Amino acid sequence: MKVAYYQGKKRMLKFLIGTLKEVLWADVTFSWFADVRAFAAVLFSKIFRRKSIVVVGGYEDTLPRPLHP
């Protein structure tokens, strides 16, 4: 298991290259929150035909307004 840390916009290219290397190393990616780290991991996983798991719950699972007004 390897962990990727997102460190802000200034280091985005370094983060994306690191995530790409980790996805190529792994058989499956696992992301606990659906955020920019998960997006990069899932995107590269799809491109290179790797499995990906994203646990969704909390802030990324809530809506700002009701589904049925």
Backbone hydrogen bonds in HBPLUS format (Angstrom, degrees):
<---DONOR---> <-ACCEPTOR-->    atom                        ^
c    i                          cat <-CA-CA->   ^        H-A-AA   ^      H-
h    n   atom  resd res      DA  || num        DHA   H-A  angle D-A-AA Bond
n    s   type  num  typ     dist DA aas  dist angle  dist       angle   num
A0011-ARG N   A0008-GLY O   3.35 MM   3  5.91 145.1  2.48 110.1 118.0     1
A0012-MET N   A0009-LYS O   3.26 MM   3  5.03 163.0  2.29 110.6 108.4     2
A0015-PHE N   A0011-ARG O   2.95 MM   4  6.18 155.7  2.01 151.3 159.0     3
A0016-LEU N   A0012-MET O   2.84 MM   4  6.11 161.9  1.88 156.9 161.0     4
A0017-ILE N   A0013-LEU O   2.96 MM   4  6.15 163.4  1.99 152.6 156.8     5
A0018-GLY N   A0014-LYS O   2.97 MM   4  6.08 159.3  2.01 145.0 151.2     6
A0019-THR N   A0015-PHE O   2.83 MM   4  6.04 156.5  1.88 150.2 157.1     7
A0020-LEU N   A0016-LEU O   2.91 MM   4  6.07 157.1  1.96 145.6 151.8     8
A0021-LYS N   A0017-ILE O   3.03 MM   4  6.29 160.3  2.07 148.5 153.1     9
A0022-GLU N   A0018-GLY O   3.01 MM   4  6.25 156.4  2.06 146.6 153.2    10
A0023-VAL N   A0019-THR O   2.89 MM   4  6.10 155.6  1.95 152.2 158.6    11
A0024-LEU N   A0020-LEU O   3.02 MM   4  6.26 158.4  2.07 150.1 155.7    12
A0025-TRP N   A0021-LYS O   3.07 MM   4  6.28 137.8  2.26 137.8 149.2    13
A0026-ALA N   A0022-GLU O   2.98 MM   4  6.14 143.0  2.12 145.0 154.5    14
A0029-THR N   A0051-LYS O   2.92 MM  22  6.43 150.7  2.01 139.8 147.3    15
A0053-ILE N   A0029-THR O   2.77 MM  24  6.08 147.2  1.88 146.7 157.9    16
A0031-SER N   A0053-ILE O   2.79 MM  22  6.18 158.2  1.83 154.6 162.2    17
A0055-VAL N   A0031-SER O   2.85 MM  24  6.27 162.1  1.88 163.2 168.6    18
A0039-PHE N   A0035-ASP O   2.91 MM   4  6.18 158.7  1.95 156.2 163.3    19
A0040-ALA N   A0036-VAL O   3.06 MM   4  6.24 166.3  2.08 148.9 151.1    20
A0041-ALA N   A0037-ARG O   3.03 MM   4  6.23 166.1  2.05 149.1 153.4    21
A0042-VAL N   A0038-ALA O   2.80 MM   4  5.92 167.0  1.82 156.3 159.9    22
A0043-LEU N   A0039-PHE O   2.85 MM   4  5.91 161.3  1.89 149.4 155.5    23
A0044-PHE N   A0040-ALA O   3.01 MM   4  6.16 173.7  2.02 153.8 155.2    24
A0045-SER N   A0041-ALA O   2.88 MM   4  5.95 147.3  1.99 139.8 150.1    25
A0046-LYS N   A0042-VAL O   2.87 MM   4  6.05 156.8  1.92 150.7 155.6    26
A0047-ILE N   A0043-LEU O   3.05 MM   4  6.32 161.6  2.08 149.5 154.6    27
A0048-PHE N   A0044-PHE O   2.99 MM   4  6.12 159.9  2.03 147.8 152.4    28
A0050-ARG N   A0045-SER O   2.72 MM   5  4.59 169.2  1.73 139.7 143.2    29
A0049-ARG N   A0046-LYS O   3.33 MM   3  4.98 166.7  2.35  99.7 102.4    30
A0061-ASP N   A0058-GLY O   3.02 MM   3  5.40 155.6  2.08 113.5 121.3    31
